[in-house]
Amino acid sequence: MMRKRILAFAIVAGLGAASVQAAGYKVIVNPANPATTLAKKDVSALFLKKKVKWDDGAAVTAVDQTDKAAVRESFTTSIHGKPVAAIKSYWQQQIFSGRGVPPVEQPSDSEVVALVRSSPGGIGYVDAGADTSGVKVVTITTTQ
């Protein structure tokens, strides 16, 4: 009985991780970052700047795509559970109240990769088919 529960949990957890990864994008970090797996809620917190330091104390440098990029819609809907317009509204409120500024935006996958590669605390996302040479692709899980 316990084995069946563990197997069922493993299958569900695996499907959750797979569904996030199959969303049409890859989350990337600087190659020096020790992370190999991140929880979806933590990725959301990093991009909303609710979490500004990695577990080792390094400052986070989140890199967004422009709001015209199809990959941004896919990432935003999957990670934040909201459309890009809602996240833009969130950032307008943050700016207006003096609580923060949004992540830097880059106009292409290659520029996101370059900025993440050159930033020790860098994290970004690119299209699933993008070349990620020089950065590390992390697995996103729905659990943790």
HULINJO-V342368 format. One line per field, one symbol per residue. ss: DSSP state (a for helix, b for strand, c for the rest). phi: phi as a letter, one per 30 degrees, with the letter a starting at -180 (. if undefined). burial: I if it has 24 or more other ideal C-beta (glycine too) atoms within 12 Angstrom, else O. A space follows every 10 residues. Layout:
ss->???
phi->???
burial->???
//
This chain:
ss->caaaaaaaaa aaaaaaaaaa acccbbbbbb ccccccbbba aaaaaaaccc ccbcccccbc bbbbbcccca aaaaaaaaaa cccaaaaaaa aaaaaacccc cccbbbccaa aaaaaaaacc cbbbbbbccc ccccbbbbbb bccc
phi->.ddddddddd dddddddddd dddjbbcbbe dddddcbbde dddedddchd bcbdedjddd bdbccddddd dddddddddc ibdeedddde dddddedicl bdedcbdaed ddedddddce cdbabbeecd dcdjbcdcdc ccck
burial->OOOOOOOOOO OOOOOOIOOI IOIIIIIIII OOIOIOIIII OIIIOIIIIO OOOIOOOOOI IIIIIOOOIO IIIIIIOIII OOOIOOIIOI IOOOOOOOOO OIIOIIOOIO OIIIIIIOIO IIIIIIIOOI OIOOIIIIII IIOO
//
